[in-house]
């Protein structure tokens, strides 16, 4: 079902008169409304017997209307009057369906162009009305279905979009656009942790044991909150529960759970509701209160999935009352209880360069530019005891996989205990006093974050730990410390941490350090630019105390950047390479101008003189915050245009320009000069072309950006002679590896990890062939080959590109090929390049994962058929005659 109000009743558009403008499409038409659905066998004519069909007589007026409307549609299309053309096509194809095959391509084109106009005008309801009318005419057209899905996905209707992409693939399984879109939406609908969690046999078994024990003690009515695939509800039914109910908010997961429960023969004994537990009522949704609630609606920070609110509501409205006078693990029969019964939260302070470089600026210069005037730049992940809706209190990382590792600066400490079977404790959580904990520092290091994990107490015998040393599907919650120059903790220091739950989110904040009897406030040090370290400890302490007494008369300029944008700023090699390549290009263009002047020394033409006097134009169309335009402008004799759109970020660039002596006339914001982002790639003016265009080619997740080659094709047409696209070329490298981890994170591996329940075929429908956001340097894997060049994308020379390439890779070790991780060398010119692989890079890597691994022996050759389709790389691998598709 679509969101309420998204679609009106189905309508058939009929023209009353030719339309003057697309905007008048819905004003100059009459609407024939018909029922949305017709039930079978509801014909108003009584059935008396078979009647011969009367041959339809030719209708000259009808034929004339069809002919003139078809001609009008084509004329309107020629005049780019897409709204009127669409209305004419609807009339023609409804009156004369015989023209469907003839007009299909033109109709599609008209629909898509008209939809673009409606989208730009914000007429979203009309846009979907048009698609609905188009699908009445062409219900099985995979191109229209896919386009409808793209609009829905872009507007946030992911469940609905998935349905259209899936139907398009059913119509045409080899349709690459629909397949790529379905993979993209699958990542949203069924997040990758579902696979890893379901493959965690230890976790599943402990839940099963706790549920079985509770049911045997008399909890025979069960509610599974946030059922996901339905595994916990099925555990309850298998344990002998008389009644099992489950609820799931996600439409995709709800439908998946229904399929799973049915496939396991429990569809008549488990009732699954598509709703939030907070909306459930007795007896409206379930007939009576239950004796057991099972749930795993917890995230890495324990409370982030709303378990506190859900359990408070459950205790008041859905659960039998708890047994009085017994502990949380006591026997309960006609009373209510929850699995898990409670949790203990742990934390520790850590030094970690990987966390640091994603959350605060760690360098003083970027591409030759001083960053002193940038103000306070940090990520949107920041925690304080007082809630702030503009900030996320924590992010998540798997500490064991972070490049460069981490150093514990304190022993693990207990931050919180919570009893899920005590409703008074749950209700009082958000009003608890802020707890202050003093942590002795055990070794010297820079304070980068507080890392947090928990132990989930299922019952008195079974528990799960999400700690960094555990072999678990869980990540840890990370509370980064923000300070422009950091703070070094030393042995004998005490770190003061505040713990609170003001808005039902667990909040941990490093607030102060006790050093030699003095309290140093870390909040004030963020503003005071306290140095990281000082060789003289007494001078260091005096400096810190002096900072606290300083009156901060002016608040520092603050700008929030995404974690990936912070990491990009900290990638010095990337910016220095661009700086060098840009300087090289500008120098070459200056020499070219000088040569042209010399060549026309006797008769200097006005065009040559004007060209050499005017600056070189550089356009940076990077995604998000980028300093490349300012780096270009700092080269001199350059007018650079930035695609940065947010006002706060533009202010940062302006401050940096002033402090680095770059004239404001040499830096402009391109989106301020264009009507919309669609027209970003165009000439700077009627008389000029670009000297350089900077394209953002690789996403942080490790994939080539969508429509990169199309953008490059357009950019080449906008370059002056001798101008360049940056980068000019991208070389894709890959390697054969054996990695059990990638298999576990990509698909459920049979029925054994899911306790014998048949779940894998259903959840694996959402398996995507490419694993993204991968840290290859810390991936648990065996290398089965050397790295090899897989593909080359040439952005400067279209004739050098190809669609398919076959690569031979020799195995250096015997094993199972489970994946091919890949990364890029980005060539700014023939001599200067940067790699997306390496600890300093702000990019992650990606990997093609095989669903069926290939056995290979050392010395054998593996053939890889690599294909590029619209910036998406797919690979077909085989050893001798055994093919296996990888995409």
C-alpha positions in Angstrom: 0.0 0.0 0.0 1.1 3.5 -0.8 1.1 6.2 1.9 -2.3 7.8 2.4 -3.0 10.4 -0.2 -0.2 9.5 -2.5 -2.6 8.4 -5.3 -6.1 9.5 -6.2 -8.7 7.2 -7.8 -7.6 5.9 -11.1 -8.4 8.4 -13.9 -8.5 8.4 -17.6 -7.6 11.7 -19.2 -9.7 12.9 -22.1 -9.1 16.1 -24.0 -11.7 18.8 -24.4 -9.4 21.1 -26.3 -5.8 21.5 -27.3 -3.7 22.7 -24.3 -1.6 25.9 -24.5 0.9 25.0 -21.8 1.9 21.9 -19.9 0.9 23.6 -16.7 -2.7 23.7 -17.9 -2.8 19.9 -18.4 -5.0 19.2 -15.4 -7.2 22.3 -15.9 -8.4 21.8 -19.5 -9.4 18.1 -19.2 -12.4 16.2 -18.2 -11.9 13.2 -15.9 -13.7 10.0 -16.2 -13.4 8.4 -12.8 -13.7 4.6 -12.5 -13.4 2.2 -9.6 -9.9 1.4 -8.4 -10.6 -2.4 -8.4 -13.3 -4.7 -9.9 -14.0 -7.9 -8.0 -14.4 -11.1 -10.0 -17.9 -12.1 -11.2 -19.4 -8.7 -10.5 -20.8 -8.1 -14.0 -24.1 -6.3 -13.9 -25.3 -8.3 -16.9 -27.0 -11.6 -16.1 -25.4 -14.7 -17.6 -27.9 -16.5 -19.8 -25.6 -18.1 -22.3 -23.0 -17.5 -24.9 -23.5 -14.5 -27.1 -21.8 -13.8 -30.4 -19.6 -10.7 -30.3 -21.0 -8.0 -32.5 -18.3 -6.7 -34.9 -17.5 -3.1 -34.1 -18.4 -0.7 -36.9 -15.9 1.7 -38.2 -16.3 5.1 -36.6 -14.9 7.9 -38.9 -15.2 10.5 -36.1 -13.3 8.3 -33.7 -10.6 7.5 -36.3 -10.3 11.2 -37.1 -9.9 12.1 -33.4 -7.2 9.4 -33.0 -5.3 10.5 -36.1 -5.4 14.2 -35.2 -4.4 13.5 -31.6 -1.5 11.4 -32.6 -0.3 14.1 -35.0 -0.7 16.7 -32.2 1.2 14.5 -29.7 4.1 14.3 -32.1 4.0 18.1 -32.8 3.9 18.9 -29.1 6.8 16.5 -28.5 8.8 18.4 -31.2 8.0 21.7 -29.4 9.0 20.2 -26.0 5.4 20.7 -24.8 5.6 17.4 -22.9 2.4 17.9 -20.8 0.2 18.3 -23.8 1.9 15.6 -25.7 1.3 13.2 -22.8 -2.4 14.0 -22.7 -2.7 13.4 -26.5 -0.9 10.1 -26.2 -3.2 9.0 -23.4 -6.2 9.7 -25.6 -4.8 7.9 -28.6 -3.7 4.8 -26.7 -7.0 4.5 -24.8 -9.1 4.9 -27.9 -6.8 2.9 -30.2 -4.8 0.3 -28.2 -3.5 -1.0 -31.6 -1.0 1.9 -31.6 0.6 0.7 -28.3 3.6 -1.0 -29.9 4.0 1.8 -32.4 4.0 4.6 -29.9 5.6 2.9 -26.8 9.0 4.5 -27.1 7.7 8.0 -27.8 5.2 7.6 -24.9 7.9 6.5 -22.5 10.1 9.5 -23.5 7.1 11.9 -23.1 6.2 10.5 -19.7 9.7 10.8 -18.4 10.2 14.4 -19.6 6.8 15.4 -18.3 7.6 13.8 -14.9 10.8 15.8 -14.7 8.9 19.0 -15.2 6.2 18.0 -12.6 9.0 17.0 -10.2 10.8 20.4 -10.6 7.5 22.2 -10.0 6.8 20.1 -6.8 3.6 18.7 -8.3 4.2 15.2 -6.9 0.6 14.0 -6.7 0.2 14.8 -10.5 3.5 13.0 -11.2 2.3 9.8 -9.6 -1.2 10.2 -11.3 0.6 10.2 -14.6 2.6 7.1 -13.8 -0.6 5.4 -12.7 -2.3 6.2 -16.0 0.8 5.0 -17.9 0.8 1.7 -16.0 -2.9 1.2 -16.8 -1.9 1.2 -20.5 1.4 -0.7 -20.0 1.1 -2.7 -16.8 4.1 -4.9 -17.7 6.5 -2.3 -19.1 9.7 -2.8 -17.2 11.1 0.6 -18.1 8.1 2.5 -16.7 7.9 0.3 -13.6 11.6 1.0 -13.0 11.2 4.7 -13.5 8.2 4.7 -11.1 10.4 2.9 -8.5 13.2 5.5 -8.9 10.8 8.4 -8.1 9.4 6.6 -5.1 12.8 5.7 -3.8 14.0 9.3 -4.2 11.0 10.5 -2.2 11.6 8.1 0.6 9.0 5.4 -0.2 11.5 2.5 -0.1 9.1 -0.4 0.4 7.0 0.7 -2.5 10.0 1.4 -4.7 11.3 -2.1 -4.0 8.0 -3.6 -5.2 8.3 -1.8 -8.6 11.9 -2.7 -9.1 11.1 -6.3 -8.2 8.2 -6.4 -10.7 10.4 -4.9 -13.4 12.9 -7.7 -12.9 10.2 -10.3 -13.1 9.2 -8.8 -16.5 12.8 -8.7 -17.6 15.4 -10.5 -15.4 18.4 -9.2 -17.4 17.3 -5.5 -17.1 20.4 -4.0 -15.5 18.9 -0.7 -14.4 16.2 -2.4 -12.4 18.6 -4.9 -11.0 21.0 -2.1 -9.8 18.1 -0.2 -8.3 16.8 -3.3 -6.5 20.2 -3.9 -5.0 20.4 -0.3 -3.9 17.0 -0.4 -2.2 17.7 -3.8 -0.7 20.5 -2.3 1.3 17.9 0.1 2.9 15.2 -2.4 3.4 17.2 -5.3 4.8 20.3 -4.0 6.4 23.4 -6.1 6.1 23.6 -6.8 9.9 20.5 -9.1 9.5 22.6 -11.6 7.6 25.5 -11.6 10.1 23.0 -11.8 13.1 21.1 -14.7 11.6 24.5 -16.5 10.9 25.4 -16.0 14.6 24.5 -19.5 15.8 25.6 -18.8 19.4 23.4 -15.8 19.7 20.4 -17.6 18.2 20.9 -20.6 20.4 21.1 -18.6 23.6 17.8 -16.8 22.8 16.3 -20.2 22.0 17.4 -21.7 25.3 16.1 -18.7 27.3 12.7 -18.8 25.5 12.4 -22.5 25.9 13.1 -22.3 29.7 10.5 -19.5 30.1 7.8 -21.4 28.2 8.5 -24.5 30.2 8.0 -22.4 33.4 4.5 -21.5 32.2 4.9 -18.5 29.9 2.7 -20.0 27.2 1.4 -16.7 25.6 4.2 -14.9 23.8 4.6 -11.5 21.9 7.7 -11.0 19.7 8.3 -7.3 19.4 10.2 -6.3 16.2 10.1 -9.9 14.9 12.3 -9.3 11.8 12.4 -12.7 10.1 10.2 -14.3 12.8 12.9 -16.5 14.3 12.3 -15.7 18.0 8.5 -16.2 17.6 9.2 -19.5 15.9 11.5 -20.5 18.8 8.6 -19.8 21.2 6.2 -21.9 19.2 8.6 -24.7 18.9 9.1 -24.6 22.7 5.4 -25.3 23.1 3.8 -21.9 23.6 0.1 -22.0 23.1 -0.3 -18.6 21.5 2.4 -16.6 19.7 2.0 -13.1 18.4 4.5 -10.9 16.6 4.7 -7.4 15.3 6.9 -5.7 12.7 6.9 -2.1 11.5 8.8 -2.6 8.3 6.6 -3.6 5.4 9.4 -5.6 3.8 10.3 -7.4 6.9 6.7 -8.1 7.8 6.0 -9.7 4.4 9.3 -11.6 4.8 8.3 -12.9 8.2 4.9 -14.1 6.9 6.7 -16.1 4.2 9.2 -17.6 6.6 6.5 -18.6 9.1 4.4 -20.1 6.4 7.4 -22.0 5.0 8.1 -23.5 8.4 4.5 -24.7 8.8 3.5 -22.2 11.5 1.4 -19.8 9.6 -1.8 -20.9 11.4 -0.2 -20.7 14.9 1.8 -17.4 14.8 -0.2 -14.2 14.2 2.0 -11.5 12.7 0.9 -7.8 12.8 2.2 -5.1 10.5 2.4 -2.3 13.1 4.4 -0.8 16.0 4.0 -2.4 19.4 3.2 1.0 20.7 0.0 1.0 18.7 -1.2 -2.4 19.8 -4.2 -2.8 22.1 -6.0 -5.6 23.9 -8.4 -7.0 22.7 -8.3 -5.1 19.4 -5.0 -6.6 18.2 -4.4 -9.5 20.5 -7.1 -11.1 22.6 -5.5 -10.7 26.0 -2.3 -9.8 27.8 0.6 -12.2 27.2 2.9 -13.8 29.8 6.2 -13.3 27.8 7.6 -10.6 25.6 10.7 -11.4 23.6 12.6 -8.7 21.7 16.0 -7.7 20.4 15.1 -4.1 19.6 18.5 -2.9 20.7 21.3 -1.2 18.8 25.0 -0.8 19.6 24.1 1.9 22.2 21.4 -0.4 23.7 18.5 2.1 23.8 18.7 3.5 20.2 16.0 1.2 18.8 13.4 2.4 21.4 13.4 -0.6 23.7 12.6 1.5 26.8 9.5 3.1 25.3 8.3 -0.3 23.9 8.7 -2.1 27.2 7.0 0.6 29.2 4.0 0.4 26.8 4.1 -3.4 26.9 4.1 -3.5 30.7 1.1 -1.1 30.9 -0.9 -2.5 28.0 0.2 -5.9 26.7 2.0 -7.9 29.4 0.6 -9.5 32.5 1.9 -7.8 35.7 5.3 -9.0 37.0 5.5 -11.3 39.9 5.9 -9.4 43.2 8.7 -10.1 45.6 11.0 -12.1 43.4 14.1 -11.1 41.5 14.2 -10.5 37.8 14.9 -14.2 37.0 12.3 -15.6 39.4 9.8 -18.2 38.2 6.7 -16.7 36.7 3.6 -18.5 35.4 0.5 -16.3 35.5 2.6 -13.3 35.5 4.6 -11.4 32.9 8.2 -11.2 32.1 10.6 -10.0 29.4 13.5 -11.6 27.5 16.0 -10.1 27.8 15.6 -9.6 31.5 18.1 -6.7 31.7 21.5 -5.4 30.6 24.8 -4.0 31.9 26.6 -1.3 29.9 30.3 -1.0 29.9 32.7 1.5 28.5 36.3 2.6 28.3 38.3 5.6 27.0 40.4 4.9 23.9 43.0 6.4 21.6 42.2 5.6 17.9 43.5 7.6 14.9 40.8 6.2 12.7 38.0 7.6 14.9 39.9 10.8 15.3 40.3 11.6 11.6 36.5 11.0 11.0 35.3 13.4 13.7 37.7 16.4 13.9 40.2 18.3 11.8 43.7 16.9 12.5 45.8 19.0 10.1 46.8 22.6 10.0 47.2 22.8 6.3 45.2 21.3 3.4 46.6 21.5 -0.1 48.9 24.4 0.9 46.0 26.3 2.5 46.2 27.3 6.2 43.1 26.0 8.1 43.5 28.4 11.0 40.5 30.5 10.0 38.2 27.5 9.3 36.6 27.8 12.8 35.4 24.7 14.6 34.8 21.8 12.2 33.6 18.5 13.5 31.2 15.7 12.7 27.5 15.6 13.7 28.3 13.0 16.3 28.6 14.8 19.6 27.3 14.0 23.0 26.5 16.0 26.1 24.2 15.4 29.1 21.7 17.8 27.6 19.9 16.4 24.4 20.6 18.2 21.2 18.4 17.2 18.2 21.0 18.5 15.7 23.5 15.9 16.9 23.7 12.2 17.1 25.0 11.1 20.5 27.1 8.2 19.2 28.1 6.4 16.0 29.1 2.7 15.7 32.3 0.9 14.8 33.6 -2.6 15.1 36.8 -1.8 17.1 38.5 -5.0 16.2 38.3 -4.0 12.5 39.4 -0.4 12.7 42.6 0.3 10.6 45.4 1.1 13.0 43.6 -0.5 15.9 42.9 1.2 19.2 44.6 1.7 22.6 42.6 1.4 25.8 43.4 4.4 28.1 41.3 3.2 31.0 40.1 -0.1 32.3 36.5 -1.0 31.3 34.0 0.5 33.7 30.3 -0.1 34.4 28.2 2.7 33.1 24.7 1.5 33.7 22.6 -1.4 34.9 19.0 -1.7 33.8 16.2 -4.2 34.7 13.7 -4.7 31.9 11.3 -6.5 34.2 11.0 -3.5 36.5 8.6 -1.0 34.9 9.3 1.7 37.6 13.0 1.5 36.8 12.2 1.8 33.1 10.0 4.9 33.7 12.5 6.5 35.9 15.5 6.1 33.5 15.1 9.4 31.8 14.8 11.3 35.1 17.9 9.7 36.7 20.4 12.1 38.0 23.5 12.5 35.8 26.0 10.1 37.1 29.7 11.2 37.4 32.3 8.4 37.1 36.0 8.9 37.8 38.3 6.7 35.6 42.0 6.2 36.5 44.1 6.5 33.3 46.3 3.4 32.8 48.5 4.5 29.9 49.4 7.7 28.1 47.5 8.5 24.9 45.3 11.0 23.1 41.7 10.9 24.1 39.7 10.2 21.0 36.5 8.6 22.2 34.6 6.5 24.7 33.8 3.1 23.4 30.7 1.4 24.8 29.2 -2.1 24.7 26.8 -4.1 26.8 26.0 -7.5 28.2 22.4 -8.6 27.5 21.1 -10.8 30.3 18.5 -13.1 28.7 17.9 -14.9 32.0 20.0 -16.1 34.9 21.9 -18.6 32.8 22.1 -17.0 29.3 23.7 -13.7 28.3 25.1 -12.1 25.2 28.1 -9.7 25.1 28.8 -7.1 22.4 32.3 -6.4 23.7 35.1 -5.6 21.3 36.9 -8.9 22.1 33.9 -11.0 21.4 33.2 -12.9 18.2 29.8 -11.3 17.7 27.7 -9.7 15.0 27.5 -6.5 17.1 29.4 -3.3 16.7 30.3 -1.0 19.6 28.9 2.5 20.3 31.5 5.3 19.8 31.2 8.6 21.6 33.9 10.8 20.0 35.8 13.5 21.8 35.8 16.9 20.0 38.7 19.3 20.5 40.6 21.2 17.8 44.0 20.0 19.1 43.1 17.0 21.2 44.0 16.2 24.7 46.7 13.7 25.9 45.8 11.7 29.0 48.6 10.5 31.3 49.0 7.9 33.9 47.8 9.1 37.4 45.2 11.3 35.6 41.6 10.7 36.3 39.1 11.1 33.5 35.6 12.3 34.7 32.7 10.9 32.6 29.1 11.9 32.9 26.4 9.2 32.2 22.8 10.1 31.6 19.6 9.0 29.7 17.7 12.3 29.5 15.8 11.4 26.3 16.0 7.5 26.6 19.3 7.6 24.7 22.4 6.5 26.6 24.7 9.5 26.8 28.4 9.4 27.9 30.4 12.6 27.9 34.1 13.2 28.8 33.8 16.4 30.8 37.0 16.9 32.8 40.4 15.6 33.8 41.9 15.6 37.3 45.6 16.2 37.1 47.8 16.8 40.1 44.9 17.9 42.2 43.5 20.3 39.6 40.4 19.9 37.6 40.7 20.7 33.9 37.4 21.2 32.1 37.4 19.5 28.6 34.4 21.5 27.4 36.3 24.8 27.9 39.5 23.4 26.4 37.6 22.8 23.2 37.3 26.6 22.9 40.7 27.5 24.3 42.8 25.6 21.8 44.7 23.8 24.6 47.7 22.0 23.1 48.0 18.3 22.7 51.1 18.0 24.8 53.9 20.1 26.3 57.4 18.8 27.1 57.2 20.7 30.4 54.5 19.2 32.6 54.3 22.3 34.9 54.0 24.6 32.0 51.3 22.4 30.5 49.3 22.5 33.7 49.7 26.3 34.0 48.7 26.8 30.4 45.5 24.7 30.9 44.5 26.6 34.0 45.2 29.9 32.4 42.9 28.9 29.5 40.1 28.3 32.0 40.3 31.8 33.4 40.4 33.4 29.9 37.2 35.2 29.0 36.0 33.9 25.7 34.5 37.1 24.4 33.7 35.7 21.0 32.3 32.3 20.3 34.2 30.3 17.7 32.7 29.9 14.3 31.1 26.4 14.1 30.4 24.3 11.1 29.2 20.7 11.1 30.5 18.3 8.4 29.7 14.7 7.7 32.2 12.2 9.0 33.3 11.3 5.5 33.9 15.1 4.7 36.0 15.4 7.9 38.1 12.4 6.8 38.4 13.9 3.3 39.9 17.1 4.8 42.4 15.0 6.8 43.5 13.2 3.6 46.6 15.3 2.9 47.9 13.1 0.1 44.7 13.6 -1.9 44.7 17.4 -1.6 48.4 17.8 -2.2 48.1 15.6 -5.4 45.3 17.8 -6.6 47.3 20.9 -5.8 50.3 19.7 -7.8 48.2 18.6 -10.8 46.2 21.8 -10.9 49.4 23.9 -10.7 50.9 21.8 -13.5 47.8 22.4 -15.7 47.7 26.1 -15.1 51.4 26.4 -15.9 50.9 24.5 -19.2 47.9 26.8 -20.1 50.0 29.9 -19.3 52.8 28.7 -21.5 50.3 28.0 -24.3 49.0 31.5 -24.0 52.5 32.9 -24.1 53.3 30.9 -27.2 50.1 32.1 -28.9 51.1 35.7 -28.1 54.6 35.2 -29.5 53.1 33.6 -32.6 51.0 36.7 -33.3 53.6 39.2 -32.1 53.5 41.2 -35.4 49.7 41.2 -35.7 48.3 40.4 -32.2 44.7 39.5 -32.5 42.2 40.9 -30.0 40.9 37.3 -29.2 44.4 36.1 -28.2 45.1 39.2 -26.1 41.7 38.9 -24.3 42.1 35.2 -23.7 45.6 35.6 -22.1 44.4 38.5 -20.0 41.3 36.7 -18.6 41.7 34.1 -15.8 41.4 30.4 -16.3 38.0 29.0 -15.2 37.9 25.9 -13.0 34.7 24.2 -11.9 34.5 21.8 -8.9 31.4 19.6 -8.9 32.5 17.4 -6.0 29.8 16.1 -3.8 29.5 17.7 -0.3 32.1 20.0 1.2 35.3 20.4 -0.9 38.3 22.6 -0.8 39.4 21.9 -4.3 37.9 25.1 -5.8 39.8 27.2 -3.2 43.0 25.3 -3.9 42.5 26.1 -7.6 41.8 29.8 -6.9 45.0 30.0 -4.8 47.1 29.1 -7.9 46.7 32.7 -9.2 45.1 33.8 -12.5 42.2 31.4 -11.8 38.5 32.0 -11.3 37.2 28.9 -9.4 33.6 27.9 -8.9 32.6 25.7 -6.0 29.5 23.4 -5.9 29.2 23.7 -2.1 25.6 24.6 -1.4 25.1 24.9 2.3 25.5 28.5 3.6 27.5 27.6 6.6 30.0 25.7 4.5 30.2 28.6 2.0 31.1 30.8 4.9 33.9 28.5 5.9 35.3 28.7 2.3 35.0 32.5 2.3 36.9 32.8 5.7 39.6 30.5 4.4 39.9 32.5 1.1 40.4 35.7 3.1 42.9 34.3 5.5 44.9 32.7 2.6 44.9 36.0 0.5 42.5 34.7 -2.2 40.4 37.5 -3.6 36.6 37.0 -3.3 36.4 37.7 -7.0 38.4 34.5 -7.7 35.9 32.2 -5.8 32.3 31.9 -6.6 29.6 29.4 -5.8 28.3 27.8 -8.9 24.9 26.6 -7.7 24.1 30.3 -6.9 24.4 30.9 -10.6 22.3 28.0 -11.9 18.6 27.3 -11.6 19.0 23.7 -10.4 21.6 21.0 -9.9 20.5 19.3 -13.2 22.2 22.1 -15.1 25.4 22.1 -13.1 27.6 21.0 -16.0 27.3 24.0 -18.4 29.5 26.7 -19.8 30.6 29.4 -17.4 29.4 32.0 -19.9 28.5 32.3 -23.5 32.0 33.3 -24.5 34.0 31.0 -22.3 34.8 27.3 -21.7 36.3 25.6 -18.6 40.0 25.1 -18.2 39.4 22.3 -15.7 36.4 20.5 -14.4 36.8 18.4 -11.2 34.5 15.4 -11.0 33.8 13.4 -7.8 34.3 9.9 -9.1 34.3 7.5 -6.2 31.8 7.3 -3.4 33.0 6.9 0.1 31.5 3.4 0.2 33.9 2.2 -2.5 31.7 2.3 -5.6 32.1 4.4 -8.8 29.6 7.3 -8.6 26.4 6.8 -10.6 26.3 8.4 -14.1 30.0 9.2 -13.9 30.7 8.4 -17.5 27.7 10.4 -18.7 29.0 13.4 -16.7 32.5 13.0 -18.1 31.0 12.9 -21.7 29.3 16.2 -21.1 32.3 17.7 -19.3 34.6 17.0 -22.3 32.3 19.2 -24.5 32.7 22.1 -22.1 36.5 22.2 -22.0 38.7 24.7 -23.8 41.5 23.4 -25.9 44.2 22.0 -23.5 41.7 21.8 -20.7 41.4 18.8 -18.5 38.9 16.8 -16.5 40.2 15.8 -13.0 40.7 12.9 -12.7 41.6 12.0 -16.3 41.5 8.2 -15.7 40.5 5.6 -13.1 42.1 2.2 -13.0 40.3 -0.5 -11.1 42.4 -3.1 -9.2 41.2 -6.3 -7.5 42.4 -9.5 -5.9 41.0 -13.0 -5.3 40.4 -13.7 -1.6 38.9 -16.3 0.7 36.9 -14.7 3.4 34.3 -16.5 5.5 33.4 -13.1 7.1 32.2 -11.7 3.8 30.0 -14.7 3.2 28.4 -14.4 6.6 27.7 -10.7 6.1 26.3 -11.2 2.6 23.8 -14.2 2.9 22.5 -16.6 5.5 24.5 -19.8 5.2 21.8 -22.6 5.2 19.6 -23.7 8.1 22.2 -24.7 10.7 22.9 -21.2 12.0 19.2 -20.5 12.2 18.4 -23.4 14.4 17.0 -25.6 11.6 14.4 -23.0 10.6 14.0 -22.4 6.9 14.9 -18.7 6.6 17.8 -18.5 4.2 15.9 -18.7 0.8 13.6 -15.8 1.9 16.1 -13.3 3.4 18.7 -14.1 0.7 16.3 -12.6 -1.9 17.8 -9.4 -0.6 21.4 -10.4 -0.9 23.4 -7.9 -2.9 26.4 -9.1 -4.9 28.7 -6.2 -3.9 29.7 -5.6 -0.2 30.5 -1.9 0.4 32.1 0.1 3.2 34.8 -2.5 3.6 38.2 -2.0 5.3 40.3 -4.3 3.2 43.4 -3.7 5.4 41.6 -5.3 8.4 39.3 -7.8 6.6 39.8 -11.4 7.8 40.8 -13.1 4.6 43.4 -15.1 2.8 44.9 -13.6 -0.3 44.7 -16.1 -3.2 46.3 -14.0 -5.8 48.4 -10.8 -6.4 46.5 -7.6 -7.1 45.6 -7.2 -10.8 44.3 -4.5 -13.1 40.6 -5.2 -13.8 39.3 -2.2 -15.8 40.2 1.3 -17.0 37.8 4.2 -17.2 39.2 7.0 -19.3 37.3 10.3 -18.6 39.3 12.3 -21.1 39.2 10.0 -24.1 35.9 8.3 -25.0 37.6 6.3 -27.7 39.9 4.6 -25.2 36.9 3.1 -23.3 35.4 -0.3 -23.6 32.4 -2.1 -22.2 33.8 -5.6 -21.6 37.2 -6.9 -20.6 38.6 -10.4 -19.9 41.3 -10.6 -17.3 43.4 -13.7 -16.4 44.4 -14.0 -12.8 46.8 -16.8 -11.5 46.0 -18.2 -8.1 49.1 -18.0 -5.8 47.5 -20.2 -3.1 45.0 -23.0 -2.9 41.6 -22.2 -1.4 38.0 -21.1 -2.0 37.5 -17.9 -3.9 34.7 -16.2 -2.0 35.1 -12.6 -3.1 37.0 -10.1 -5.2 37.7 -6.9 -3.2 38.4 -3.9 -5.5 39.8 -0.4 -5.2 40.9 2.4 -7.5 44.0 4.3 -8.6 42.7 7.8 -9.5 45.0 9.4 -12.1 44.8 13.2 -12.1 47.2 13.1 -15.1 49.6 10.5 -16.5 52.1 11.0 -13.6 50.1 12.0 -10.6 47.7 9.6 -8.9 46.1 8.8 -5.6 44.9 5.4 -4.4 41.6 4.7 -2.6 43.4 1.8 -0.7 45.4 2.8 2.3 45.0 3.9 5.9 45.2 7.6 5.0 42.5 7.4 2.3 39.0 8.7 3.2 37.4 6.0 1.0 36.4 2.5 1.9 36.7 -0.5 -0.4 34.1 -2.7 -2.0 34.0 -6.4 -2.8 32.2 -8.7 -5.2 31.0 -11.7 -3.2 30.2 -15.1 -4.7 27.2 -16.9 -3.3 28.9 -20.2 -4.3 32.6 -20.1 -3.7 35.0 -21.4 -6.4 37.7 -24.0 -5.4 41.1 -23.1 -6.9 44.5 -24.6 -6.7 47.8 -22.7 -6.6 49.0 -22.1 -10.2 45.5 -22.3 -11.8 44.3 -19.5 -13.9 41.0 -17.8 -13.2 39.2 -15.9 -16.0 37.3 -12.8 -15.0 34.9 -11.3 -17.5 34.6 -7.6 -16.3 31.8 -5.5 -17.6 30.9 -1.8 -17.1 27.3 -0.7 -17.3 26.5 2.9 -16.4 29.4 3.2 -14.0 28.5 -0.2 -12.4 31.1 -2.9 -12.6 30.0 -6.6 -12.8 32.3 -9.7 -13.0 31.8 -13.2 -14.3 34.4 -15.6 -13.0 35.2 -19.1 -14.0 37.9 -21.7 -13.6 38.1 -23.9 -16.7 34.4 -24.6 -17.5 32.7 -23.8 -14.2 30.9 -20.4 -14.5 29.7 -18.4 -11.5 28.0 -15.0 -11.9 29.3 -12.2 -9.7 28.0 -8.7 -9.9 
